[in-house]
Amino acid sequence: MKDKEMWNGSFNGKESSLHQLAPYVGKLKSGMVNSLITHFTKQRDCVCDPFSGSGVVGLESVLLGRRAKANDLSRYAVCVTKGKLSAPPKLDEALDNTEKLIKFVQKHWGEQDLRHVSPWVRNFFHPRTLKETLAAFEYCRRRTNHFLAACLCGILHHQRPGFLSYPASHMVPDLRSTLFPQDKCPDRCEYRALGERLIKKVERAYRRACIQQPWSHADYDVTRRDSRFLAWKEESVDLILTSPPYYGALDYARDNRLRLWFLGQRDWHDLDRRLTADDVVYEQRMRKCLKEMYRLLKPRKHCVLIVGEVQRNGKTRDTGTVLVSIASAVTQNGFELECTLEDEIPDIRRSRRGTKTTKTEKILVLTKTR
């Protein structure tokens, strides 16, 4: 691998529409992931992503006939990843499951008690829409239906009519009450029926699903653990492909706080403290993470890290240089840097947290030498 020509250009109109199941700040480029998996693995190889985020690596792996192991500490990341990997192979089956959910909602929405809902959550929805949404997530929990839960997360908030909330931003849950005040825009704050919107969301997910050879539950494993302590067996994977967190550059939980609330994570502040490491603990945590990746990877196989520098408070942190140094030290030179590529980060994926941010990211290819 000498350059990034293999994934040049936009993949938005070519990637599986399952990648667009729900929004995620920091989502990897599917074309890049597809190219890296194709280059470094063969059929039935096992690809591991310890920081799965929106599940791009997991989905591309099974679409390419590989097996996938994915992990993340965020309930939302795990929901989206499992949602993509557990999507029914055909639209008809997905719609049948959706109709069952809708019947459950029609029967049980009136039983939902809004007094138990946090006031800041109630502010986003018409009362009946909120009750239907609560009932829908309850159905997903009872049936362990990650695909429909991810679809619900995908239509939870936005200013468009096809979404469930009052007018709000899409990526990060902020109400747009100044732009659309309720007294001047009453039509935007009316009841929004969940059923019709969910059906359209599911149909959009299958516009270009690209499921040519369906996979089974045996082909993937998704866990919700601290990446320093993964559950998989030693030397069990053929490729590690992941994007570790940057130096405190993203507020992963804050940006997804409304979706996390419906998934059972009531205290997003606690999750953000665990997900977003500051300068003091970042390197300490990554030492353990990289050592764990080394443990899982088979000898002479590759670990590909997609990272970027962070410009914050007048300082520049080159995450790639830091991680390469740590990887070499904790494995006693068992990880060797084979090459480094650079790629442009689209605006929608750039980190915002107190930063001017970088426009490029690095693809670090490490080889396990023994």
C-alpha positions as CSV (number, residue, x, y, z in Angstrom):
1,M,0.0,0.0,0.0
2,K,1.7,3.2,-1.2
3,D,-1.1,5.8,-1.3
4,K,-4.8,6.4,-0.9
5,E,-5.8,6.4,-4.5
6,M,-7.9,3.3,-3.9
7,W,-10.5,5.2,-1.9
8,N,-10.4,8.6,-3.7
9,G,-13.8,10.3,-4.4
10,S,-17.1,10.4,-2.7
11,F,-18.7,7.1,-1.5
12,N,-22.0,8.6,-0.3
13,G,-23.9,7.5,-3.5
14,K,-22.1,4.1,-3.6
15,E,-21.9,2.9,0.0
16,S,-24.5,0.6,1.6
17,S,-27.5,2.7,2.8
18,L,-27.2,0.8,6.1
19,H,-24.3,3.1,6.8
20,Q,-26.8,5.9,7.0
21,L,-29.0,4.2,9.7
22,A,-28.2,6.9,12.3
23,P,-25.9,9.9,12.4
24,Y,-22.6,9.8,14.2
25,V,-20.0,12.5,14.6
26,G,-16.6,11.2,13.6
27,K,-17.9,8.5,11.3
28,L,-15.2,6.8,9.2
29,K,-15.3,7.0,5.4
30,S,-16.8,3.7,4.2
31,G,-14.7,3.8,1.0
32,M,-11.5,4.0,3.0
33,V,-12.6,1.2,5.3
34,N,-13.6,-1.0,2.4
35,S,-10.3,-0.5,0.7
36,L,-8.2,-1.2,3.8
37,I,-10.1,-4.4,4.6
38,T,-9.8,-5.6,1.0
39,H,-6.1,-4.9,0.9
40,F,-5.1,-6.5,4.3
41,T,-7.5,-9.5,4.6
42,K,-9.0,-12.3,2.6
43,Q,-12.4,-14.1,2.8
44,R,-13.4,-15.3,6.3
45,D,-10.6,-13.4,8.0
46,C,-11.5,-11.7,11.3
47,V,-11.5,-7.9,11.5
48,C,-11.6,-6.2,14.9
49,D,-12.6,-2.6,15.7
50,P,-12.1,-1.9,19.5
51,F,-13.6,1.7,19.0
52,S,-16.5,0.8,16.7
53,G,-18.4,4.1,16.8
54,S,-21.0,4.0,14.0
55,G,-20.0,0.4,13.0
56,V,-18.5,1.2,9.6
57,V,-15.7,-1.3,10.0
58,G,-18.1,-4.1,11.2
59,L,-20.6,-3.6,8.4
60,E,-17.9,-3.4,5.7
61,S,-16.3,-6.5,7.0
62,V,-19.4,-8.7,6.7
63,L,-20.4,-7.1,3.4
64,L,-16.9,-8.3,2.1
65,G,-17.3,-11.8,3.5
66,R,-15.1,-11.3,6.6
67,R,-16.0,-11.9,10.2
68,A,-16.3,-8.9,12.5
69,K,-15.5,-8.2,16.1
70,A,-16.6,-4.7,17.3
71,N,-16.5,-3.0,20.6
72,D,-17.4,0.4,22.1
73,L,-18.2,1.8,25.6
74,S,-21.1,3.9,24.3
75,R,-24.6,2.4,24.3
76,Y,-25.4,4.4,21.3
77,A,-22.3,3.2,19.3
78,V,-23.1,-0.4,20.2
79,C,-26.8,0.1,19.3
80,V,-25.9,1.5,15.8
81,T,-23.2,-1.2,15.2
82,K,-25.5,-4.0,16.2
83,G,-28.3,-2.4,14.3
84,K,-26.3,-2.5,11.1
85,L,-25.0,-6.0,11.6
86,S,-28.4,-7.5,12.6
87,A,-30.4,-5.9,9.8
88,P,-32.7,-8.4,8.1
89,P,-31.4,-9.5,4.7
90,K,-34.6,-8.4,2.9
91,L,-36.8,-5.3,3.2
92,D,-39.9,-7.4,3.5
93,E,-38.7,-9.0,6.7
94,A,-37.6,-5.6,8.1
95,L,-41.1,-4.2,7.3
96,D,-42.8,-7.1,8.9
97,N,-40.9,-6.5,12.1
98,T,-41.7,-2.8,11.9
99,E,-45.4,-3.5,11.7
100,K,-45.2,-5.7,14.8
101,L,-43.5,-2.8,16.6
102,I,-46.2,-0.3,15.4
103,K,-49.0,-2.6,16.7
104,F,-47.2,-2.8,20.1
105,V,-47.0,1.0,20.1
106,Q,-50.7,1.4,19.2
107,K,-51.6,-0.8,22.1
108,H,-49.3,0.4,24.8
109,W,-48.4,4.1,24.1
110,G,-51.1,5.3,26.6
111,E,-49.5,3.4,29.4
112,Q,-46.3,5.5,29.3
113,D,-45.9,7.8,32.3
114,L,-44.2,11.0,31.4
115,R,-43.6,12.0,35.0
116,H,-40.6,9.6,34.9
117,V,-39.1,11.4,31.9
118,S,-36.4,14.0,32.4
119,P,-37.8,17.6,31.8
120,W,-35.0,18.3,29.2
121,V,-36.1,15.2,27.2
122,R,-39.8,16.2,27.4
123,N,-38.9,19.6,25.9
124,F,-38.1,17.9,22.5
125,F,-41.4,16.2,21.8
126,H,-45.2,16.5,21.6
127,P,-46.5,14.4,24.6
128,R,-48.2,11.7,22.5
129,T,-45.1,11.5,20.2
130,L,-43.0,11.0,23.2
131,K,-45.2,8.3,24.6
132,E,-45.1,6.4,21.3
133,T,-41.4,6.8,21.2
134,L,-41.0,5.4,24.7
135,A,-43.2,2.4,23.8
136,A,-41.2,1.8,20.7
137,F,-37.9,1.6,22.5
138,E,-39.6,-0.6,25.1
139,Y,-40.5,-3.0,22.3
140,C,-37.0,-3.0,21.0
141,R,-35.6,-3.8,24.5
142,R,-38.1,-6.7,25.0
143,R,-37.4,-8.2,21.5
144,T,-33.7,-7.3,21.5
145,N,-34.2,-5.7,18.1
146,H,-31.1,-3.6,17.6
147,F,-31.9,-2.7,14.0
148,L,-35.2,-1.0,14.8
149,A,-33.7,0.7,17.8
150,A,-31.0,2.1,15.6
151,C,-33.7,3.3,13.1
152,L,-35.5,5.0,15.9
153,C,-32.3,6.8,16.9
154,G,-31.9,7.8,13.3
155,I,-35.3,9.7,13.3
156,L,-35.2,10.9,16.9
157,H,-34.4,14.5,16.3
158,H,-34.2,16.9,13.4
159,Q,-36.1,19.9,12.0
160,R,-37.6,18.0,9.1
161,P,-41.2,16.7,9.2
162,G,-40.0,13.1,8.9
163,F,-38.4,13.2,12.3
164,L,-40.0,12.8,15.7
165,S,-38.9,15.8,17.7
166,Y,-39.7,19.5,17.6
167,P,-37.3,21.4,15.3
168,A,-33.8,20.5,16.4
169,S,-30.3,20.0,14.9
170,H,-29.6,16.6,13.5
171,M,-26.1,15.6,14.7
172,V,-26.3,17.1,18.2
173,P,-29.6,17.5,20.1
174,D,-30.1,21.2,20.3
175,L,-33.7,22.6,20.1
176,R,-34.1,25.4,17.5
177,S,-36.7,27.3,19.5
178,T,-35.3,30.7,18.4
179,L,-35.6,29.8,14.7
180,F,-38.9,28.0,15.2
181,P,-40.7,29.5,18.2
182,Q,-43.8,27.4,19.1
183,D,-46.1,30.4,19.2
184,K,-45.1,31.4,15.7
185,C,-44.6,27.9,14.2
186,P,-47.4,25.8,15.8
187,D,-47.5,23.4,12.8
188,R,-43.9,22.3,13.6
189,C,-44.8,21.4,17.2
190,E,-47.8,19.3,16.5
191,Y,-48.1,15.5,17.1
192,R,-45.9,13.5,14.9
193,A,-47.0,9.9,14.4
194,L,-44.2,7.4,14.9
195,G,-45.4,4.6,12.7
196,E,-45.4,6.2,9.3
197,R,-42.0,7.9,10.0
198,L,-40.4,4.6,11.1
199,I,-41.7,2.8,8.0
200,K,-40.2,5.4,5.7
201,K,-36.9,5.2,7.7
202,V,-36.7,1.5,7.2
203,E,-37.4,1.8,3.5
204,R,-34.6,4.3,3.2
205,A,-32.2,1.9,4.9
206,Y,-32.8,-0.6,2.2
207,R,-32.5,1.7,-0.8
208,R,-29.0,0.4,-1.4
209,A,-28.4,-2.1,1.3
210,C,-25.9,-4.2,-0.8
211,I,-26.6,-7.4,1.1
212,Q,-25.7,-9.9,-1.7
213,Q,-24.6,-12.7,0.6
214,P,-26.5,-12.6,3.9
215,W,-24.4,-13.2,7.0
216,S,-25.4,-14.8,10.3
217,H,-25.0,-14.0,14.0
218,A,-22.0,-16.3,14.0
219,D,-20.2,-13.9,11.7
220,Y,-20.0,-11.0,14.1
221,D,-19.6,-10.2,17.8
222,V,-20.3,-6.8,19.3
223,T,-19.4,-6.0,22.9
224,R,-19.7,-2.9,25.2
225,R,-16.5,-2.8,27.2
226,D,-13.6,-0.6,28.1
227,S,-11.1,-1.2,25.2
228,R,-8.4,-1.8,27.7
229,F,-10.0,-5.0,28.7
230,L,-11.5,-6.8,25.7
231,A,-13.1,-10.3,26.1
232,W,-11.8,-12.0,23.0
233,K,-9.2,-14.7,22.9
234,E,-5.5,-14.1,22.3
235,E,-4.3,-13.8,18.7
236,S,-7.8,-14.3,17.4
237,V,-7.9,-11.5,14.7
238,D,-6.4,-11.0,11.3
239,L,-6.7,-7.2,11.1
240,I,-7.3,-4.5,13.7
241,L,-8.8,-1.5,12.0
242,T,-10.0,1.3,14.3
243,S,-10.1,5.0,15.0
244,P,-9.1,5.6,18.6
245,P,-10.3,8.8,20.4
246,Y,-8.2,11.9,19.8
247,Y,-6.9,14.0,22.7
248,G,-10.2,15.1,24.2
249,A,-11.4,16.4,20.9
250,L,-15.0,15.0,20.8
251,D,-17.8,15.0,23.3
252,Y,-19.1,11.6,22.3
253,A,-21.8,11.3,25.0
254,R,-22.8,15.0,25.0
255,D,-23.3,14.9,21.2
256,N,-25.6,11.9,21.5
257,R,-27.2,12.6,24.9
258,L,-30.8,12.3,23.7
259,R,-30.3,9.0,21.9
260,L,-28.4,7.7,24.9
261,W,-31.3,8.7,27.2
262,F,-33.7,6.5,25.3
263,L,-31.2,3.7,25.3
264,G,-31.0,3.7,29.1
265,Q,-27.9,6.0,29.6
266,R,-29.5,8.6,31.9
267,D,-26.2,10.3,33.0
268,W,-24.4,11.2,29.8
269,H,-21.9,13.3,31.9
270,D,-20.5,10.2,33.5
271,L,-20.1,8.5,30.1
272,D,-18.3,11.5,28.6
273,R,-15.8,11.4,31.4
274,R,-15.1,7.8,30.6
275,L,-15.0,8.3,26.8
276,T,-13.1,11.6,26.5
277,A,-9.7,11.3,28.1
278,D,-7.8,14.5,29.0
279,D,-4.1,15.0,28.6
280,V,-3.3,13.5,32.0
281,V,-4.8,10.1,31.4
282,Y,-4.9,9.8,27.6
283,E,-1.5,8.2,27.1
284,Q,-2.0,6.0,30.2
285,R,-5.2,4.6,28.8
286,M,-3.9,4.1,25.3
287,R,-0.9,2.2,26.6
288,K,-3.3,-0.5,27.8
289,C,-5.5,-0.3,24.7
290,L,-2.6,-0.8,22.4
291,K,-1.2,-3.6,24.5
292,E,-4.6,-5.3,24.3
293,M,-4.7,-4.9,20.5
294,Y,-1.3,-6.5,20.3
295,R,-2.6,-9.4,22.4
296,L,-5.5,-10.0,20.0
297,L,-3.6,-9.7,16.7
298,K,-2.1,-12.7,15.0
299,P,1.7,-12.5,14.3
300,R,2.7,-10.7,11.1
301,K,-0.8,-9.2,10.8
302,H,-1.6,-5.5,10.7
303,C,-3.1,-2.9,13.1
304,V,-4.4,0.1,11.2
305,L,-5.1,3.2,13.3
306,I,-7.0,6.2,11.8
307,V,-6.1,9.3,13.8
308,G,-5.5,13.0,13.5
309,E,-3.7,15.9,15.2
310,V,-5.7,18.1,17.6
311,Q,-5.2,21.9,17.8
312,R,-6.5,23.0,21.2
313,N,-5.9,25.9,23.5
314,G,-2.9,27.1,21.4
315,K,-1.3,23.6,21.4
316,T,-1.1,21.0,18.8
317,R,-1.3,17.3,19.7
318,D,-0.2,14.9,17.0
319,T,-2.2,11.8,18.1
320,G,-0.5,9.6,15.5
321,T,3.1,10.3,16.7
322,V,2.1,9.7,20.3
323,L,0.3,6.4,19.5
324,V,3.2,5.0,17.3
325,S,5.6,5.8,20.2
326,I,3.4,4.1,22.7
327,A,2.8,1.1,20.5
328,S,6.5,0.5,20.1
329,A,7.2,0.9,23.8
330,V,4.5,-1.3,25.3
331,T,5.2,-4.1,22.9
332,Q,9.0,-3.9,23.1
333,N,9.1,-3.1,19.4
334,G,6.6,-5.8,18.6
335,F,4.7,-3.2,16.6
336,E,6.6,-1.7,13.7
337,L,5.3,1.3,11.7
338,E,5.0,0.1,8.1
339,C,3.7,3.3,6.5
340,T,1.7,6.4,7.1
341,L,-1.0,7.8,4.8
342,E,-2.9,11.1,5.0
343,D,-6.5,11.8,4.1
344,E,-8.8,14.8,4.2
345,I,-11.5,15.0,6.9
346,P,-14.9,16.2,5.6
347,D,-16.4,19.1,7.5
348,I,-19.2,17.0,9.0
349,R,-16.7,14.7,10.7
350,R,-14.4,17.4,12.2
351,S,-14.1,17.6,15.9
352,R,-15.3,20.8,17.6
353,R,-14.5,20.7,21.3
354,G,-12.5,23.8,22.1
355,T,-10.4,23.3,18.9
356,K,-9.6,24.8,15.6
357,T,-9.3,21.2,14.5
358,T,-7.3,19.6,11.7
359,K,-8.4,19.0,8.1
360,T,-6.5,15.8,7.6
361,E,-6.1,12.5,9.4
362,K,-3.4,9.9,9.4
363,I,-3.7,6.2,8.6
364,L,-1.0,4.4,10.5
365,V,-0.2,0.9,9.4
366,L,1.5,-1.1,12.1
367,T,2.8,-4.6,11.7
368,K,3.0,-7.2,14.5
369,T,6.5,-8.5,13.9
370,R,6.3,-11.4,16.3
